[in-house]
Amino acid sequence: MKNGAMTPVSIILPMVLVFLFSCASTQPRKDEPRDAKFYNNRGIAFAEKGQYERAISDFNQALEINPRYNKAYNNRGIVYRLTGQYNEAISDFNKSIAINALDAEAYNNLAWLLATAGAQGFRNGKKAVELALNACRLSEWKNAEYLDTLAAAYARAGDFDNAVKWQEKVLDSSESADASEFRRRLHFYRERKPWPAD
């Protein structure tokens, strides 16, 4: 208070509030609970970086918080499939479907595993066709990846005419970067071979 002058509170208070808000962190503190969606989303990020153990750990945490979070089951199933843990993947996809019977993605992921698993003992073309048809119906036949799965399922079941038909529809409807993969699979089906070949 130099010279006995006082700064009005209306000037200081906004400056103090700005300072306090600037010090606040937008990151949750370690002792704050996070929600299942946070762990699911971070698990997806780890999976995309190929950090599968960290991804599984986050999906586990999401499911510990919310045991009925079907997306975490589905995403963990994808990582299990990618790491060749097929029993675990099948279990997770089935749990996701049991929680939400309208989740086309889980049907598609389970169908893809049963149609294309690296270990032959897990392949089941007939069941893969059934699941892929569900995924396609639920997505109103508009998802090229699901149609690709349906083609792979038909090929695994030995129905190469339908495999070719649906793979051609995939190529007609897709502007995807995966078009070269789609064409490669079509070549297999035209030669009456499933993908991957036995």
N, C-alpha and C positions, 0 to 999 in steps of 0.2 A: 504494500500500500504506500507507494512512494507519493509524496505530496498529499497524502490523505485521500487519494482518488480510489474509487471502487469500480471494478469491472462488473458490469451488469450480469446477473445470473443467466439471462437469456442469451448471452454471447458465449459464456463458458460451457454451459450444459450441452449444447450441440457438439462442441469440440470434444468434450469428454465422451459423449456417446459414440462419436465417430471413432475415437481412439479405442474404446472398448470393443466395438464391432470389428475393427480391423485386427484386433488380437484374437478374436474367436476363430477357431479352426472349423473348417467344414468337414474334416475327417472325423469319424467316430473315434472316441477314446477306447483304449484297450478294455476298460472295464464296462463299456456300454454294450448292451446286447445289440446284435445286428440281426436283420431279418433273413429269412430263408432265401429270398430273392437275391440279396446281396451275395451270398455264398454261391448260389446257382450261377449268377452272372460272372462272378470271378472264376468259377470253375470252368465256364465256357472259354473265358480268355486264356486260362492256363492250357486247356485242351487245344486251342487253336495254335498255341506256341509249342505244342508237343510235350508239355510238362504234365504228363498223364497222372503221375502219383499225386501231384499237388491238386490237379483237377478232381480226382476221386476224393481226396480229403475234403475239398470244399463241398462237393455234392453230398458227402456223408454228413457234414455239418448242417447243410440245408435240410436234410432229412431228419436229423436229430431235432431241429427246431420245429419242423413241420413234416411229420411222417406221411402226410397225404399230399405232398407236393409232387404231383405226377411229372412235371417238367424235369425235376431233379433226377427222378428215376430214369426217365428217357435219356437225359444227357449223360448220366453215369453209364447207362447201357451202351451208348455210342462209344464211350472211352473203353469200356470193357471189350466191345467188339473189336475196336482198333488194336487192342493189345492181345487179342486172341483168347480172352477169357470168356468163351462163348456161353458156358452155363450161367455165369453171373449176368451176362448181357441179356440172355433170354429171360431170366428171372426178372430183371429190372424192366424190360419192355412189357412183360406180362403184368407187372405191378402197375405200371403207368396206365395200361389199358383198363385194368380192373378199377382204378380210381376214376378215370375219365374215358368212357367207352366211345366218346366222339372225337378222340385225339387222333387225327389221321396220321400225324408224324410218327407216333409210336407203332401203329400198324405197319407203316411203311418201313421203319427201321427193323422191325422183327422180320418182315417179309424179305428184306434185303439180306439179312443175316442167313436166313434159311435157304435162300437162293444161291448165295455166293460165298458162304463160309470157307475159309482156307482149309479147315478140317472136314473131310467128307462125311464123317459121322454126324455132323450137325445139319447137313443139307436135307431139305424136305420140300421138294418142288410143289407137291399138292397143297400142303399147308401154306407155303409161300404165296401161291396163287390166290388162295382164299383171303389171306391177310392183305395182299396188294389190292385186290378188288375192293375190300373195305376202305382202304386208304384212298383209292381213286373215287369211289362213290362219295365219301365224306368231303373230298376236295372238289366235287362236281366235275371231275375229269379234266381239271385245268392245270394240274401241277405236272410239269414235264418229268421231274425226278421220280414222281410216283408212277408215271407211265413207264419210265425206264425200269423201275423195279418190277412192274407187272410183266414186262417183256422178259426180264431175267428169270422171273418165277416160271413163266410158261416154258422157257427154254430148259430150265432145270427139271420141269415135269415132263419134258420130251415133246411138248407141243410147239414145234418150231414154226409152224404156219402162223400161229397167234403171236409167237415171239417176234417174228419178222414184222407182222402187221403193226404191233404196238411200238416196236422200235422205230419204224418208219414214221409213225405219228409223232413220236418224240422229236425226231429230226425236223418234221414239218412245223412243229409248234415251238421249237426252241431256238433262241438266239443266244444260247449259253456258250460260255468259254469251254464247256465240256463237250461241245459238238464233236470233236475228234474222238473222244472216248465213246460217245454214242454211236458214231460210225463204225468204230472198231468192234463194238459189241454186235452191231447189225451184221458185220462180216461173219462173225462166229455163227450167228443164228442162221444165216443163209447157207452156211456149210453144215448145218444141222449139228452144231456143237453148243453146249451150254457155256456160260461164262461165269467164272473161269473154267477152262476145260478140265475135265477129270484127269 
